[in-house]
């Protein structure tokens, strides 16, 4: 194998490949990227067995074909320190040589035949959804996905596909985030995607996409990338039961002013007490230390009696930072019962802090 390739092209590919590499054990072939030159294309793959990434480009000058693997992190480190312009990659005696002008590097390789096989879309079911709807929905529910929960299904997000809509849901047991989109589907199914995969999907896909699935994997194709992730095998909580069926009080609140007020309190405490008076809303810190923060805004709430809730401010800020509207709705029943934050097709159900 021997090629010349622009630094910007190979560097960009290797940057995207980094999250898919095994970092702790460089003796594993999954710490390497797979590099293949054939049919006028350069193909690079990376995987840690759980998620995988493949990209193809024909923007190279091919001198000879071939396949090789090389440590993905070290290769990126070398490419980064070289100057802009063309870089030479050549395989000699199962060693990868990287050169530019008077700079020369070499990296050991593993047998490319040992690189893990990627799942294919052959004979798999298909999900039809546009990339904007997918990425926007995943972005909104990502903050509510749990991490390191013994119940593995909570470390991912549910995609619940019905005949004429799709629900995206995630929960960390203190809040539940749900996005509902209208979408015509041939088959009803539910899959759980790991959080790590969801984060990478949001980085990779902006154009037209194709989604394929089976009991084990989800595969996403775009014109430039192919991505796969193993699915989480488990039963996601019955999220519809968590949503309050009736709401006693609904307020439409200004997003920017609420964010500003809450951030003032978080300089002292992440836990915030919010009191809705008839013509104002008061924000106070909840802290065991002998320090406090308070602020208040004028706002006609319609409450005849003061209504108090306490909340982890992160839950409210995560919701507000995920929406584009200038206003949002909050649905309240009692101060110690779950309440709903809403913006169009996006809802977050939050368990309050009992005070």
N, C-alpha and C positions, 0 to 999 in steps of 0.2 A: 504494500500500500504506500502510495506517495501522492500528496496533494499540496497545493497552496491555497490558503483561505484567508480572507480578511480578518484582522484581529477583532473587529467589532462584531462580526457574525459568530465566530467561534466562542468569543467571550460571553455574548448574550445567551447562547445556548447553554453553556456550562453554568452560568448563574442560575438559570431556571432549573437545571438538573440537581443542584445542591441539596434541596430538601428531600430528594428521593434516595440519597446515598446513605449507606451504613457508615457512621462517623467513628464509632468507638473501636471497632476491630478492623484494622486495615488489611488483615490477612484474609478477610472475606471478599469474594468476588463482587459482592454487592457494594463494596466501597469503590468499585471501578465503574467507569462508564464504558459502554459497548460502542465501538466506532466501526462503521461499515461503509465502505466505498464501493458502489456498484451501480450500474445502469444510469450513469451521469448524476447520481445523488450521493450525498453524505447523510447517513442515518446515525443518530446518537440516541442511545437508550440509557436509562438509569432506573434502578428499582431497589427497594429494601425488602422485597417480597410482599409487603402489605400494600404499597402503592407503586405505580410505575409511570414512566414518562418517556415518550418517543417523539423526536422531531426529525424532519427531513428537509434538506435544502439542496438546490442545484446551483447555488451561487458559489461555486468552487472551481478550481482548475485541477482536473484529474490527470495525473501522470500514469498511475497504475492503480488497479483495484486491490481490495483486500479487506480483512477484518482484524480487529485488535481490541484489547481492553487496556485501560490505564486508570490509575487512581484519580478519581474525579476532582477531589479537592486540590491535590498537588498540581494537576494539569491546569486548573483554573488559576492557581497562584502563579504559575509560570507565564501563562498567557497575559495576565494582568500587568506584569512588570515589563513586558515588551512594549515597543513603541507602536503607534498606529501604523497600519499598512499591512502588507502581506506577511503571512507566517507559513513556514514549511513544516509539514508533518510527514515523517517517513518511518517505515518499519524495516529494521534490519536485525536479523538473528533474534527475532521475538523481543526486540527492544524498540520502544517508541522514541524517535529523535525529534526534538522540536528546535527549530533554528530560525534566526532572523539576523541578517547582516553578520556581525561578528559574535553574536550570542548563540550559544549552543547548550542544549539540555537533553538529558535522556531519562526515560522512566521505564522501570521493569513492567512486564505485562503478565497477565494470566491467560490461560487458553480461552479464546472467545467461545469455544464449543461448550464450556461450562457455564456460560452466562444464562441466567434463568429465562425460560420461555415466557413470552407474554401471552395472556389469553387473547383470543380473537373474537370478532363479532359474529362468526359463522354460527348459524342455527340458534342465535340468541334472540330473546324478545326485544322489542324496540319501544322506546318512549319518545313521543314527539312533543317537543317543547322548544321555544326560542331561547337563545342564550341570555337575552336581557331579563326575561322573566325568571329564569333559573338563578342567575347570579344575584339579581336584586332580592329574591326571596331568601337565598342562602345567607346573604350579607345581613339581613335583618334578624335572622334567628341564631346566627353564630354566637353572639355573646352569651346566650342562655344555655349553650351546650356545656355539660359538666366535664370535668377532667379527673381522671384517676378514681372514678366511682367503681366500687366493687360490682355494681350492676352494669355490665359492659354496655348495654343498650343505651344507657344515659350518657355515654361518652361519644355519642354521635347524634345525628339529626334524622328524624323520620321524614321520608317522602311517601305520603299516603295518596295513592292515585285512585280516584273514583272515575265514574263514566264521563262526567262533564266538568270535573274540577280536580285540582291537586291541592292538598294541604301539606305545608312544610311545618314541622313542629320540633321543638327542642325544650328541654327542661333540666334545671340543676336542683330540682325538688323545692326550691324557694320561689321559683317563677316558671312560667310556661309561656313560650313565644310561639305564635302561630301566624302563618301567612296563607291566605287562600287565594288561588288564582283560577280563573275560568279556563278550562283546557279540555278539549275533546280527546278521549282516550279509548283505545280499542279494548284494553283489558284492565281490570282492577287489580292492584297489587300494593304491597307496602314493603319498602326497603329501608334499612338503617345504614347511613353513611358515616364513617368515622370523622371526627373533627379535623384531624390532620389532612384528610383528603379534601374536606370542604374548604379549608383555607387555601389549598393549592389550586382547586378548581377556580376559585375567584381570581387568582393571578393569571391563569392561562387562557381563559375562554372569553372572547368578546364577539366573535363572528358566528356565522351559522354553525350549528353543532348537530351531531347525531349521537343518541344515547342508546346503548344496548345493555342488557342485563341477563343474568341467570341467577341461580340460587347462591352463587359464590361471589361473583364479580359485577361491578358496574364499569362499562367502557364508554369513554367519550371521545368522539372524533371531531376535529375541525380541519380546515384546509391545511393548517400548519402542524397541529399537535395531535397525538394520541395519548390518552391518559387512562389508567385503570386503577381501581381500588378494590380490595377485598371488602365485602359487606360484613356488618356486624350481625351475628346470628343471635337473635333474642326477640323478646316481645316488648315492644314499646308500651308505656302506660296508656290507658284509655284517656287520651287527652281531652276528649269532648266532655267527659264527666267533671273535669276540673273547672271548666268555664261556668261561672254563675249564670243560672237560667234567667234570673230576674235582677234588675238593678233599681234601687230606690231613688238614687240621685245621680244625674249626669251633668257634668260641667264641661264646657269648652274653654280651654285655657291657652294663653299665649306661650308658644314654645320658647322664644328667646328670653323673655323675662323670667320664666321658670328656671331655665338653665342658669342664668346669671345669679338668681337668688340661691339656688341650691349649691352652686360652686362657692359662694361666699361662706356657707355653713361648713362645707367640706374642708376648709382650711383648719377646722377644729375637730370635726368628727364626720365619719362616713354615714353614721346613722342620724337621720333628720326627723324631727317632729314637725308636722305640718298641721296648722289649725286654720280651718275655714270659718271665718266670721261672716256676717251678712255682707259687709262692704270691704273686706280685706282678707288677705291670706298671710299668716305669720309663719316664719320658718325659724326653728330653733335647733341647736345642736343637742345631741344626746351623748353625754360623755361622763365617765366616772371621775375624771379629773376636775379640779376646781377652776375650770375655764369654760367659757361659753361663747357662742356666736348667735346673734339674732338679726333678722331682717324682716321687712314687711312690705307688701305691695298692696296698693288700692285696687280692689276688684270686687265687682258685685257677684257674689256667689249664689244668692238666693236662699241661703241657710238662715232660718230663724234662730236656731241655737248653734253654738260653736260645735264644729265637727272635727275630731282629731284623728289623724293617722300617723304612724311612725314607719319609716321605710329605710332600707339600705339605699343610700343615694345612688349607688352604682347601677341598680336596677332601673331607676328612673332615667338616669343620664344615658345608659345604653340604649334605651328606647328612643329618647329624644334625639340622640345623635344619629339614629338610623332612619329618621323620617325627613322628608323634604318639605312638608307642609309647615306653615307658620303657626298653625293651631293644632291642638289634639284634644281628644276627649278622655275624661276620667270617669269611670262608673263606680259609685260607692254604695255600699249597703250599711255595714256597721264598721266601726273603727278596728275591730279585731278580726274581721272577715276579709277574704281575698277581694281585691279590687281590680278593675280592668283599665288598662291604658290602650287607647284605640286611635288608629289613623288609617282610614279607608279599609283596605283588606288586611291590615296588620294589627294584631292584638298581642298584648302581654298581660298575663294574669299574675299578680304579685301577692305573695303572702306578707302581710304587714308584721312589724315587730310589735309584740305584746308589751305594753308599758303599764 
